[in-house]
Amino acid sequence: MTVSPASAPVGLSTAARLVRAQGPAPALRRRLAAFTYEGVLLFGLFMVVGFIYSIATNQRHALHGREGMMAVLFLALSAYFLWFWTHGGQTLAMKTWHIRVVAQDGSPVSIKQALQRYLAAWLWFMPAWAGAWLAGWHQSKLLYGAMGVWILIYTAVTWLLPQQQFLHDIICKTRLIDTRA
């Protein structure tokens, strides 16, 4: 018996998606491990994109063209996350740690939700950077200290939020699920 592509199942039923989306969030330890691993992987992306940018713009000094470099890296990051979140819901680190991002109803994340999530995820860093800038802290130890304290606060807030999801997931109506379940 041959099954035509039109009649083949294309994923989970609506009821199955809802059940999957209401499951427990992955443990905080696993989410933070994926976050750390993602940083290691993104270091490689930054090096490659920075190298290409430096060659393309004939950049001879790190401070020349710095704003352009930051803009290109921001766009490279957004392309990385938007691609993976909208094509399977998992970045490379999320696949390793068996974590997937889905919409609240369990369906795949739309491009709009992925973009919102990418921008809202900067809540991990921007409040600390903005506070340090407003306080006039320009030494790296103060900046990293402020960022470390803020990340601890941001992480601790998850214990107060519904289903222990991150704030940016609640804002964007997405959630992280455990793919092992």
Secondary structure, 3 states (H helix, E strand, C coil): CCCCCCCCCCCCCHHHHHHHHCCCCCCHHHHHHHHHHHHHHHHHHHHHHHHHHHHHHCCCCCCCCHHHHHHHHHHHHHHHHHHHHHCCCCCHHHHHCCEEEEECCCCCCCHHHHHHHHHHHHHHCHHHHHHHHHHCCCCHHHHHHHHHHHHHHHHHHCCCCHHHCCHHHHHHCEEEEECCC
